[in-house]
Amino acid sequence: MAKERLATDTAPDFTLVDTQGNEVRLSDFRGKKHVLLVLNRGFI
């Protein structure tokens, strides 16, 4: 069974590419108040 996640748990670090092709890590925002992650999947 999967471990239950708590609101106090730290999210695992990951890297994504922004719209300009730059790599952005979640850890780059450590210590900031809020992080908003938007995943845009375009359908044609």
N, CA, C and O of each residue as an XYZ file, in Angstrom:
176
protein
N       0.837     -1.169      0.000
C       0.000      0.000      0.000
C       0.892      1.246      0.000
O       1.945      1.253      0.637
N       0.479      2.281     -0.702
C       1.250      3.520     -0.799
C       1.214      4.282      0.517
O       0.220      4.253      1.243
N       2.313      4.962      0.810
C       2.386      5.787      2.012
C       1.461      6.984      1.868
O       1.416      7.626      0.819
N       0.732      7.274      2.921
C      -0.155      8.446      2.903
C       0.674      9.723      2.962
O       1.576      9.841      3.792
N       0.374     10.672      2.090
C       1.099     11.951      2.071
C       0.404     12.931      3.003
O      -0.825     12.998      3.039
N       1.175     13.676      3.739
C       0.641     14.679      4.651
C       0.891     16.065      4.093
O       1.804     16.254      3.288
N       0.096     17.034      4.507
C       0.263     18.414      4.048
C       1.626     18.969      4.432
O       2.101     19.918      3.810
N       2.257     18.397      5.440
C       3.572     18.876      5.882
C       4.731     18.211      5.153
O       5.882     18.610      5.334
N       4.446     17.201      4.329
C       5.492     16.518      3.562
C       6.065     17.444      2.488
O       5.357     18.291      1.943
N       7.348     17.273      2.195
C       8.001     18.029      1.128
C       7.779     17.304     -0.196
O       7.912     16.083     -0.273
N       7.443     18.058     -1.231
C       7.249     17.466     -2.557
C       8.595     16.994     -3.105
O       9.614     17.630     -2.840
N       8.624     15.909     -3.852
C       9.882     15.453     -4.449
C      10.361     16.454     -5.498
O       9.553     17.060     -6.202
N      11.671     16.621     -5.597
C      12.228     17.554     -6.576
C      12.057     16.989     -7.981
O      12.188     15.782     -8.184
N      11.768     17.842     -8.940
C      11.665     17.423    -10.330
C      12.042     18.592    -11.222
O      12.074     19.738    -10.775
N      12.326     18.302    -12.483
C      12.725     19.310    -13.456
C      11.779     19.256    -14.643
O      11.457     18.178    -15.143
N      11.334     20.429    -15.093
C      10.501     20.553    -16.283
C      11.106     21.614    -17.192
O      11.943     22.405    -16.755
N      10.696     21.634    -18.430
C      11.166     22.634    -19.384
C      10.075     23.688    -19.542
O       8.906     23.357    -19.742
N      10.468     24.975    -19.450
C       9.480     26.043    -19.607
C       9.229     26.321    -21.086
O       9.807     25.660    -21.948
N       8.380     27.283    -21.380
C       7.992     27.575    -22.761
C       9.139     28.120    -23.599
O       9.039     28.169    -24.825
N      10.232     28.534    -22.950
C      11.381     29.057    -23.682
C      12.510     28.035    -23.772
O      13.604     28.351    -24.240
N      12.240     26.798    -23.320
C      13.233     25.738    -23.421
C      14.215     25.668    -22.261
O      15.163     24.884    -22.307
N      14.009     26.470    -21.223
C      14.895     26.463    -20.057
C      14.422     25.433    -19.045
O      13.222     25.286    -18.813
N      15.376     24.715    -18.436
C      15.023     23.764    -17.389
C      14.746     24.517    -16.101
O      15.490     25.422    -15.722
N      13.669     24.134    -15.433
C      13.276     24.744    -14.167
C      13.062     23.625    -13.161
O      12.322     22.677    -13.425
N      13.707     23.738    -12.016
C      13.571     22.731    -10.957
C      12.631     23.245     -9.871
O      12.587     24.441     -9.586
N      11.895     22.338     -9.281
C      11.042     22.714     -8.160
C      11.886     23.282     -7.025
O      11.465     24.217     -6.344
N      13.070     22.722     -6.823
C      13.938     23.186     -5.735
C      14.409     24.631     -5.938
O      14.857     25.267     -4.984
N      14.316     25.161     -7.165
C      14.663     26.565     -7.411
C      13.738     27.504     -6.647
O      14.079     28.663     -6.411
N      12.568     27.002     -6.261
C      11.571     27.827     -5.597
C      11.483     27.555     -4.098
O      10.594     28.073     -3.422
N      12.403     26.744     -3.577
C      12.395     26.439     -2.145
C      12.532     27.727     -1.349
O      13.382     28.563     -1.654
N      11.705     27.886     -0.338
C      11.732     29.088      0.493
C      10.758     30.159      0.028
O      10.506     31.121      0.754
N      10.211     30.008     -1.162
C       9.195     30.937     -1.653
C       7.856     30.543     -1.043
O       7.682     29.405     -0.605
N       6.915     31.474     -1.013
C       5.623     31.176     -0.397
C       4.762     30.234     -1.220
O       4.197     29.289     -0.670
N       4.644     30.465     -2.531
C       3.728     29.668     -3.342
C       4.381     29.312     -4.675
O       5.151     30.091     -5.236
N       4.059     28.137     -5.160
C       4.481     27.702     -6.484
C       3.229     27.247     -7.223
O       2.462     26.431     -6.711
N       3.026     27.772     -8.420
C       1.891     27.376     -9.247
C       2.428     26.599    -10.436
O       3.258     27.107    -11.190
N       1.967     25.393    -10.605
C       2.398     24.536    -11.701
C       1.235     24.376    -12.666
O       0.164     23.907    -12.282
N       1.445     24.765    -13.920
C       0.401     24.656    -14.935
C       0.914     23.744    -16.037
O       1.968     23.993    -16.622
N       0.174     22.704    -16.312
C       0.512     21.793    -17.409
C      -0.490     22.041    -18.520
O      -1.691     21.843    -18.336
N      -0.010     22.466    -19.648
C      -0.890     22.788    -20.779
C      -0.708     21.713    -21.841
O       0.369     21.570    -22.421
N      -1.748     20.979    -22.082
C      -1.735     19.947    -23.118
C      -2.626     20.426    -24.247
O      -3.849     20.447    -24.111
N      -2.023     20.811    -25.359
C      -2.792     21.290    -26.495
C      -3.313     20.137    -27.336
O      -2.585     19.181    -27.604
N      -4.540     20.220    -27.743
C      -5.137     19.208    -28.596
C      -5.479     19.836    -29.929
O      -6.087     20.905    -29.999
N      -5.081     19.158    -30.975
C      -5.351     19.664    -32.326
C      -6.387     18.788    -33.000
O      -6.758     19.041    -34.146
